[in-house]
């Protein structure tokens, strides 16, 4: 659940012409009957019972939490055998794969960035599993700098966090093997592209922040005893690694004592190497903040914030003057300044005050760029260092702008613009004149003019107005018979803003409607919107999503026979909750890597850090009863006809451990009325999703879309698509 910034927007191409639309048989929806008897593996039931505030709760599938047991491995294999046997018989599975391949198969290049004497960029030729890092000097030909596709034979080793020293002569990057959150750090000489020492190991939820060319700061946990996939990791630590020394000798900078115990700690060095900044959190919301003057050898950490009541970070400094972004006393965020000599909040001065819209801030070319969300849509303003508005930046349309960041002396910055039906072009931006030019057009051949992406506002159960963006092909008849996917997240202050995706494009190309609801729990309307979807208010999230489904049905975009619901991680919880609360509302349910056992989620890995949003079953009797009321694993009822369900997870997911999905699938298979399939697709050598190779993405979405349409009664694709090479 740790929030991460997407380094680049991936856009894809569709080369297509000619469509035919088969007529669906006008009859009661023909749903394939799945007779699970004798085909689905029988999961044994154990006898574990937990007691919460005097109430006993059985946990018969506790044994599936043991990811190291042969018994669990055998169950996984048996489940996959059944699932893939079912999926391979979907008649248009290969057609869906072809569509996804065509959409992804074109050259994708990110915005350039300067490091030392070289200009770097990421590029994917089309269907490469991982992006390749290239570089060039001046007008010379670009050369490969790092190719993660060579790190493993199947593309399941990915790279992230590439960070350079200020002079560009050294770089460090992280690799993840099999999708795990546990990483290695590789340190290289950029001239030779070769490692200069042994890799650092057992790194998790970490940045890399260089201090000159001597070393860098990073974060990790002690490696847990037992399973590294599921064992609890509760105390994060910041280390300083001096080049040329053994990792065992790295200096512990923060963490490791009871007084400094936090689940997430990050370290950053200011661009002038003057200050070390430490941010420490006990959960995914709120952080303490400390600063250390690195120019004074004996200096100690000075406290800026000694509580976790706000999300506050240092954006930049100008000598001892600090620029901070904060939601302290400003739920929609503001930018403040303070002197590092006395940085406590009572001395903060507003630079960019809070407004009615949620702010995120970036800096480049010695300017600040205020990116506001207005009903989940981007607006961008440029400010100078005194807080004076320089200009409102005109964007290419209604959607999401990413970028507007760069080095202090940059004269040109870059940004991309996109929405659900508009592949992202990259634009250059002159920081002095404000002029924007197309730097690189997307190679995607998806024809945006053929599609509509409209924003609507609907009313939730308690009267709250909620925005939703609905995308579909022009000319679609709103007759209640359109295959529709409703997507949501609803947690952790995460905002769902419109962005083009090849997988969404594939669904639209085959006649699907795609709806995204900006429900409470997210960050679209600031801290209040987030908090109103947490803990004892979590039901607001589910009510908002249910109301979105009811709106789609009422307005005849879809109907219960043609509506699928999808979400991942916290969104997987969302799907699990609404399908058990209102099973009649959906035809298909697609919970991905979901948090589904709400009574025990906090006992795995860093899960206890999610308690700000969820609360825990041990917190109070009231909180236990509330969680028990919606936890998906514990709310599957005997004999209920649940939507056809395809649970998806990865066997190496050490963030939301796969036991959540295992136990939920076992409950559905035991209790659900078996005319519908309740399947689980367990990706091997895969984690929570980041770094998933393109080949696996194509297979996953062909299966997800195929399962969805097949269980809506389609014997062939609702809209066929022919392609030219």
NORZI-V198970 format. One record per residue. N is the residue number from 1. D_FIRST is the distance of its C-alpha to the first C-alpha in Angstrom with 1 decimal. Layout:
n:N d_first:D_FIRST
n:N d_first:D_FIRST
//
This chain:
n:1 d_first:0.0
n:2 d_first:3.7
n:3 d_first:6.1
n:4 d_first:8.8
n:5 d_first:12.4
n:6 d_first:14.2
n:7 d_first:17.3
n:8 d_first:19.5
n:9 d_first:20.0
n:10 d_first:21.4
n:11 d_first:24.4
n:12 d_first:26.8
n:13 d_first:30.4
n:14 d_first:32.4
n:15 d_first:36.0
n:16 d_first:37.6
n:17 d_first:40.7
n:18 d_first:42.3
n:19 d_first:40.7
n:20 d_first:42.1
n:21 d_first:40.9
n:22 d_first:42.1
n:23 d_first:43.1
n:24 d_first:41.3
n:25 d_first:43.6
n:26 d_first:44.4
n:27 d_first:43.9
n:28 d_first:41.5
n:29 d_first:38.3
n:30 d_first:38.8
n:31 d_first:35.8
n:32 d_first:36.1
n:33 d_first:36.6
n:34 d_first:34.6
n:35 d_first:36.6
n:36 d_first:34.2
n:37 d_first:37.0
n:38 d_first:37.9
n:39 d_first:35.3
n:40 d_first:31.9
n:41 d_first:31.4
n:42 d_first:32.0
n:43 d_first:29.3
n:44 d_first:31.1
n:45 d_first:30.4
n:46 d_first:30.1
n:47 d_first:31.0
n:48 d_first:28.2
n:49 d_first:28.2
n:50 d_first:26.1
n:51 d_first:27.6
n:52 d_first:25.9
n:53 d_first:28.3
n:54 d_first:31.2
n:55 d_first:29.7
n:56 d_first:29.4
n:57 d_first:26.8
n:58 d_first:27.4
n:59 d_first:24.8
n:60 d_first:27.0
n:61 d_first:24.5
n:62 d_first:23.1
n:63 d_first:24.7
n:64 d_first:22.2
n:65 d_first:19.6
n:66 d_first:21.8
n:67 d_first:20.6
n:68 d_first:23.6
n:69 d_first:26.3
n:70 d_first:28.8
n:71 d_first:28.8
n:72 d_first:25.1
n:73 d_first:25.9
n:74 d_first:29.0
n:75 d_first:27.2
n:76 d_first:24.6
n:77 d_first:27.6
n:78 d_first:29.6
n:79 d_first:26.9
n:80 d_first:26.4
n:81 d_first:30.2
n:82 d_first:30.5
n:83 d_first:27.7
n:84 d_first:29.0
n:85 d_first:32.5
n:86 d_first:31.7
n:87 d_first:29.9
n:88 d_first:32.6
n:89 d_first:35.2
n:90 d_first:33.6
n:91 d_first:36.5
n:92 d_first:34.6
n:93 d_first:31.7
n:94 d_first:33.4
n:95 d_first:34.1
n:96 d_first:30.4
n:97 d_first:29.7
n:98 d_first:32.5
n:99 d_first:31.1
n:100 d_first:27.7
n:101 d_first:29.6
n:102 d_first:31.9
n:103 d_first:29.1
n:104 d_first:27.3
n:105 d_first:30.5
n:106 d_first:31.3
n:107 d_first:30.9
n:108 d_first:27.8
n:109 d_first:28.0
n:110 d_first:25.8
n:111 d_first:27.2
n:112 d_first:29.0
n:113 d_first:28.3
n:114 d_first:30.9
n:115 d_first:30.7
n:116 d_first:34.0
n:117 d_first:36.8
n:118 d_first:34.6
n:119 d_first:32.7
n:120 d_first:29.7
n:121 d_first:27.9
n:122 d_first:25.7
n:123 d_first:27.5
n:124 d_first:27.2
n:125 d_first:30.7
n:126 d_first:29.5
n:127 d_first:28.2
n:128 d_first:27.2
n:129 d_first:24.1
n:130 d_first:22.7
n:131 d_first:23.7
n:132 d_first:26.5
n:133 d_first:27.0
n:134 d_first:30.6
n:135 d_first:32.6
n:136 d_first:36.1
n:137 d_first:38.5
n:138 d_first:40.5
n:139 d_first:41.9
n:140 d_first:41.7
n:141 d_first:40.2
n:142 d_first:36.5
n:143 d_first:35.7
n:144 d_first:32.8
n:145 d_first:30.9
n:146 d_first:28.1
n:147 d_first:27.7
n:148 d_first:24.6
n:149 d_first:26.5
n:150 d_first:28.8
n:151 d_first:26.2
n:152 d_first:26.3
n:153 d_first:28.7
n:154 d_first:26.3
n:155 d_first:23.8
n:156 d_first:20.9
n:157 d_first:20.7
n:158 d_first:18.9
n:159 d_first:19.0
n:160 d_first:16.8
n:161 d_first:17.4
n:162 d_first:21.2
n:163 d_first:22.7
n:164 d_first:26.4
n:165 d_first:28.8
n:166 d_first:30.5
n:167 d_first:33.6
n:168 d_first:31.8
n:169 d_first:33.5
n:170 d_first:30.6
n:171 d_first:27.1
n:172 d_first:24.1
n:173 d_first:21.3
n:174 d_first:18.7
n:175 d_first:18.9
n:176 d_first:16.7
n:177 d_first:18.9
n:178 d_first:18.2
n:179 d_first:14.6
n:180 d_first:13.6
n:181 d_first:11.2
n:182 d_first:14.4
n:183 d_first:16.4
n:184 d_first:20.0
n:185 d_first:21.4
n:186 d_first:24.6
n:187 d_first:27.0
n:188 d_first:29.8
n:189 d_first:33.0
n:190 d_first:32.7
n:191 d_first:36.4
n:192 d_first:36.6
n:193 d_first:32.9
n:194 d_first:33.3
n:195 d_first:31.2
n:196 d_first:32.9
n:197 d_first:31.7
n:198 d_first:29.7
n:199 d_first:26.0
n:200 d_first:23.7
n:201 d_first:21.7
n:202 d_first:18.9
n:203 d_first:16.7
n:204 d_first:12.9
n:205 d_first:10.3
n:206 d_first:13.5
n:207 d_first:15.6
n:208 d_first:19.3
n:209 d_first:21.7
n:210 d_first:25.4
n:211 d_first:28.2
n:212 d_first:31.2
n:213 d_first:32.1
n:214 d_first:32.1
n:215 d_first:28.6
n:216 d_first:24.9
n:217 d_first:22.1
n:218 d_first:19.0
n:219 d_first:16.5
n:220 d_first:15.9
n:221 d_first:16.2
n:222 d_first:19.4
n:223 d_first:19.4
n:224 d_first:19.3
n:225 d_first:22.4
n:226 d_first:22.4
n:227 d_first:19.7
n:228 d_first:17.3
n:229 d_first:15.1
n:230 d_first:14.8
n:231 d_first:16.4
n:232 d_first:14.8
n:233 d_first:13.8
n:234 d_first:14.3
n:235 d_first:16.1
n:236 d_first:15.1
n:237 d_first:18.2
n:238 d_first:19.5
n:239 d_first:22.4
n:240 d_first:25.1
n:241 d_first:26.5
n:242 d_first:30.1
n:243 d_first:31.2
n:244 d_first:33.8
n:245 d_first:32.7
n:246 d_first:31.1
n:247 d_first:27.4
n:248 d_first:28.8
n:249 d_first:30.4
n:250 d_first:27.5
n:251 d_first:27.6
n:252 d_first:25.1
n:253 d_first:24.5
n:254 d_first:22.1
n:255 d_first:20.7
n:256 d_first:22.5
n:257 d_first:24.4
n:258 d_first:23.8
n:259 d_first:24.3
n:260 d_first:21.6
n:261 d_first:19.1
n:262 d_first:15.5
n:263 d_first:12.1
n:264 d_first:11.2
n:265 d_first:14.3
n:266 d_first:15.2
n:267 d_first:18.8
n:268 d_first:20.6
n:269 d_first:24.4
n:270 d_first:26.1
n:271 d_first:27.9
n:272 d_first:31.3
n:273 d_first:30.1
n:274 d_first:31.3
n:275 d_first:28.2
n:276 d_first:25.3
n:277 d_first:22.3
n:278 d_first:19.9
n:279 d_first:16.9
n:280 d_first:15.7
n:281 d_first:13.1
n:282 d_first:12.9
n:283 d_first:9.8
n:284 d_first:7.3
n:285 d_first:10.6
n:286 d_first:13.9
n:287 d_first:15.3
n:288 d_first:18.6
n:289 d_first:20.5
n:290 d_first:23.3
n:291 d_first:25.8
n:292 d_first:28.3
n:293 d_first:31.4
n:294 d_first:31.7
n:295 d_first:35.3
n:296 d_first:36.4
n:297 d_first:36.3
n:298 d_first:36.3
n:299 d_first:33.9
n:300 d_first:31.3
n:301 d_first:27.9
n:302 d_first:28.7
n:303 d_first:26.4
n:304 d_first:25.4
n:305 d_first:23.2
n:306 d_first:23.4
n:307 d_first:20.9
n:308 d_first:17.4
n:309 d_first:18.8
n:310 d_first:17.8
n:311 d_first:15.6
n:312 d_first:18.2
n:313 d_first:18.7
n:314 d_first:21.9
n:315 d_first:22.6
n:316 d_first:25.9
n:317 d_first:29.1
n:318 d_first:32.8
n:319 d_first:34.5
n:320 d_first:33.7
n:321 d_first:32.5
n:322 d_first:28.7
n:323 d_first:26.8
n:324 d_first:23.7
n:325 d_first:21.3
n:326 d_first:20.4
n:327 d_first:19.9
n:328 d_first:22.1
n:329 d_first:24.8
n:330 d_first:23.7
n:331 d_first:20.9
n:332 d_first:21.2
n:333 d_first:21.1
n:334 d_first:24.2
n:335 d_first:25.4
n:336 d_first:27.5
n:337 d_first:29.8
n:338 d_first:31.0
n:339 d_first:33.0
n:340 d_first:31.4
n:341 d_first:34.4
n:342 d_first:33.3
n:343 d_first:29.8
n:344 d_first:29.1
n:345 d_first:28.2
n:346 d_first:31.7
n:347 d_first:32.8
n:348 d_first:30.3
n:349 d_first:32.0
n:350 d_first:30.6
n:351 d_first:30.8
n:352 d_first:29.0
n:353 d_first:29.0
n:354 d_first:26.6
n:355 d_first:27.5
n:356 d_first:26.9
n:357 d_first:24.2
n:358 d_first:20.7
n:359 d_first:21.1
n:360 d_first:19.2
n:361 d_first:21.4
n:362 d_first:22.4
n:363 d_first:25.6
n:364 d_first:28.1
n:365 d_first:31.8
n:366 d_first:32.1
n:367 d_first:30.9
n:368 d_first:27.9
n:369 d_first:26.4
n:370 d_first:25.1
n:371 d_first:23.0
n:372 d_first:23.1
n:373 d_first:21.6
n:374 d_first:24.5
n:375 d_first:23.6
n:376 d_first:20.7
n:377 d_first:23.4
n:378 d_first:23.7
n:379 d_first:26.5
n:380 d_first:27.1
n:381 d_first:29.5
n:382 d_first:30.8
n:383 d_first:31.8
n:384 d_first:33.8
n:385 d_first:33.2
n:386 d_first:35.4
n:387 d_first:33.2
n:388 d_first:35.8
n:389 d_first:34.8
n:390 d_first:36.0
n:391 d_first:35.3
n:392 d_first:33.3
n:393 d_first:32.1
n:394 d_first:33.2
n:395 d_first:30.7
n:396 d_first:31.9
n:397 d_first:30.9
n:398 d_first:28.4
n:399 d_first:24.9
n:400 d_first:22.3
n:401 d_first:23.2
n:402 d_first:21.2
n:403 d_first:22.7
n:404 d_first:25.4
n:405 d_first:24.5
n:406 d_first:26.6
n:407 d_first:28.8
n:408 d_first:30.9
n:409 d_first:34.1
n:410 d_first:32.9
n:411 d_first:35.4
n:412 d_first:33.5
n:413 d_first:29.9
n:414 d_first:28.2
n:415 d_first:26.0
n:416 d_first:25.3
n:417 d_first:25.7
n:418 d_first:24.6
n:419 d_first:24.1
n:420 d_first:23.8
n:421 d_first:27.4
n:422 d_first:28.0
n:423 d_first:27.1
n:424 d_first:26.2
n:425 d_first:29.1
n:426 d_first:28.7
n:427 d_first:30.8
n:428 d_first:32.4
n:429 d_first:32.8
n:430 d_first:35.6
n:431 d_first:34.5
n:432 d_first:38.1
n:433 d_first:39.5
n:434 d_first:36.4
n:435 d_first:37.5
n:436 d_first:35.0
n:437 d_first:36.1
n:438 d_first:34.6
n:439 d_first:33.7
n:440 d_first:32.7
n:441 d_first:32.9
n:442 d_first:30.5
n:443 d_first:32.2
n:444 d_first:30.9
n:445 d_first:33.9
n:446 d_first:32.1
n:447 d_first:34.5
n:448 d_first:32.7
n:449 d_first:36.0
n:450 d_first:36.0
n:451 d_first:32.9
n:452 d_first:32.0
n:453 d_first:28.6
n:454 d_first:29.3
n:455 d_first:27.4
n:456 d_first:28.4
n:457 d_first:27.8
n:458 d_first:28.0
n:459 d_first:28.3
n:460 d_first:26.0
n:461 d_first:27.4
n:462 d_first:27.8
n:463 d_first:29.2
n:464 d_first:26.2
n:465 d_first:26.5
n:466 d_first:23.5
n:467 d_first:23.6
n:468 d_first:23.2
n:469 d_first:24.1
n:470 d_first:26.2
n:471 d_first:27.4
n:472 d_first:30.4
n:473 d_first:33.6
n:474 d_first:36.5
n:475 d_first:39.1
n:476 d_first:36.8
n:477 d_first:38.7
n:478 d_first:36.8
n:479 d_first:38.4
n:480 d_first:35.5
n:481 d_first:35.6
n:482 d_first:33.1
n:483 d_first:30.2
n:484 d_first:27.1
n:485 d_first:23.4
n:486 d_first:21.4
n:487 d_first:17.8
n:488 d_first:15.2
n:489 d_first:11.6
n:490 d_first:12.4
n:491 d_first:9.6
n:492 d_first:7.6
n:493 d_first:10.6
n:494 d_first:9.8
n:495 d_first:13.3
n:496 d_first:14.8
n:497 d_first:17.8
n:498 d_first:20.5
n:499 d_first:20.4
n:500 d_first:22.6
n:501 d_first:21.4
n:502 d_first:23.9
n:503 d_first:22.5
n:504 d_first:23.0
n:505 d_first:26.3
n:506 d_first:27.4
n:507 d_first:26.8
n:508 d_first:28.8
n:509 d_first:31.5
n:510 d_first:32.2
n:511 d_first:32.7
n:512 d_first:29.4
n:513 d_first:28.1
n:514 d_first:24.4
n:515 d_first:23.1
n:516 d_first:19.8
n:517 d_first:19.6
n:518 d_first:18.0
n:519 d_first:17.5
n:520 d_first:16.8
n:521 d_first:13.4
n:522 d_first:12.8
n:523 d_first:14.3
n:524 d_first:17.4
n:525 d_first:19.7
n:526 d_first:18.3
n:527 d_first:17.2
n:528 d_first:19.5
n:529 d_first:18.1
n:530 d_first:14.6
n:531 d_first:16.2
n:532 d_first:18.4
n:533 d_first:15.7
n:534 d_first:14.4
n:535 d_first:15.9
n:536 d_first:19.6
n:537 d_first:19.2
n:538 d_first:16.6
n:539 d_first:19.5
n:540 d_first:20.0
n:541 d_first:17.1
n:542 d_first:18.8
n:543 d_first:22.2
n:544 d_first:21.3
n:545 d_first:20.3
n:546 d_first:23.4
n:547 d_first:25.5
n:548 d_first:24.3
n:549 d_first:25.5
n:550 d_first:28.7
n:551 d_first:29.3
n:552 d_first:29.1
n:553 d_first:31.5
n:554 d_first:33.8
n:555 d_first:34.1
n:556 d_first:34.7
n:557 d_first:32.1
n:558 d_first:31.5
n:559 d_first:32.3
n:560 d_first:31.0
n:561 d_first:32.6
n:562 d_first:30.8
n:563 d_first:27.4
n:564 d_first:24.2
n:565 d_first:20.7
n:566 d_first:17.6
n:567 d_first:13.8
n:568 d_first:10.9
n:569 d_first:7.8
n:570 d_first:8.0
n:571 d_first:11.0
n:572 d_first:12.3
n:573 d_first:12.6
n:574 d_first:14.4
n:575 d_first:16.8
n:576 d_first:17.4
n:577 d_first:18.3
n:578 d_first:20.6
n:579 d_first:22.3
n:580 d_first:23.3
n:581 d_first:24.3
n:582 d_first:26.2
n:583 d_first:27.0
n:584 d_first:30.0
n:585 d_first:28.2
n:586 d_first:26.7
n:587 d_first:28.4
n:588 d_first:25.4
n:589 d_first:21.8
n:590 d_first:19.2
n:591 d_first:15.9
n:592 d_first:13.8
n:593 d_first:11.4
n:594 d_first:11.1
n:595 d_first:10.4
n:596 d_first:14.1
n:597 d_first:15.6
n:598 d_first:14.8
n:599 d_first:17.4
n:600 d_first:16.1
n:601 d_first:12.3
n:602 d_first:12.3
n:603 d_first:14.8
n:604 d_first:12.8
n:605 d_first:11.3
n:606 d_first:9.0
n:607 d_first:8.4
n:608 d_first:10.8
n:609 d_first:8.6
n:610 d_first:7.4
n:611 d_first:11.2
n:612 d_first:11.7
n:613 d_first:10.7
n:614 d_first:12.2
n:615 d_first:14.7
n:616 d_first:15.9
n:617 d_first:18.9
n:618 d_first:20.6
n:619 d_first:20.3
n:620 d_first:23.4
n:621 d_first:25.5
n:622 d_first:24.6
n:623 d_first:20.9
n:624 d_first:21.6
n:625 d_first:23.8
n:626 d_first:21.5
n:627 d_first:18.7
n:628 d_first:21.5
n:629 d_first:22.7
n:630 d_first:19.9
n:631 d_first:18.0
n:632 d_first:18.7
n:633 d_first:19.8
n:634 d_first:22.4
n:635 d_first:23.6
n:636 d_first:25.1
n:637 d_first:28.8
n:638 d_first:31.8
n:639 d_first:33.7
n:640 d_first:31.5
n:641 d_first:31.4
n:642 d_first:27.7
n:643 d_first:26.9
n:644 d_first:27.1
n:645 d_first:23.7
n:646 d_first:22.1
n:647 d_first:19.0
n:648 d_first:17.3
n:649 d_first:15.2
n:650 d_first:15.6
n:651 d_first:17.4
n:652 d_first:15.6
n:653 d_first:12.0
n:654 d_first:11.0
n:655 d_first:7.3
n:656 d_first:8.3
n:657 d_first:11.9
n:658 d_first:14.6
n:659 d_first:16.6
n:660 d_first:14.9
n:661 d_first:16.4
n:662 d_first:19.5
n:663 d_first:20.4
n:664 d_first:19.9
n:665 d_first:22.1
n:666 d_first:24.6
n:667 d_first:24.9
n:668 d_first:25.5
n:669 d_first:28.0
n:670 d_first:29.8
n:671 d_first:30.1
n:672 d_first:29.7
n:673 d_first:33.0
n:674 d_first:33.4
n:675 d_first:34.9
n:676 d_first:31.4
n:677 d_first:29.4
n:678 d_first:26.3
n:679 d_first:25.0
n:680 d_first:22.1
n:681 d_first:21.6
n:682 d_first:20.1
n:683 d_first:19.7
n:684 d_first:21.1
n:685 d_first:20.0
n:686 d_first:16.7
n:687 d_first:13.0
n:688 d_first:9.8
n:689 d_first:11.7
n:690 d_first:11.9
n:691 d_first:15.5
n:692 d_first:16.9
n:693 d_first:20.6
n:694 d_first:22.6
n:695 d_first:24.8
n:696 d_first:22.1
n:697 d_first:20.7
n:698 d_first:24.3
n:699 d_first:24.8
n:700 d_first:21.6
n:701 d_first:22.4
n:702 d_first:26.1
n:703 d_first:25.4
n:704 d_first:23.0
n:705 d_first:25.5
n:706 d_first:28.5
n:707 d_first:27.4
n:708 d_first:26.8
n:709 d_first:30.2
n:710 d_first:32.0
n:711 d_first:31.0
n:712 d_first:32.1
n:713 d_first:35.5
n:714 d_first:35.8
n:715 d_first:38.2
n:716 d_first:37.7
n:717 d_first:35.4
n:718 d_first:36.0
n:719 d_first:36.5
n:720 d_first:37.5
n:721 d_first:37.1
n:722 d_first:39.4
n:723 d_first:38.6
n:724 d_first:40.8
n:725 d_first:40.1
//
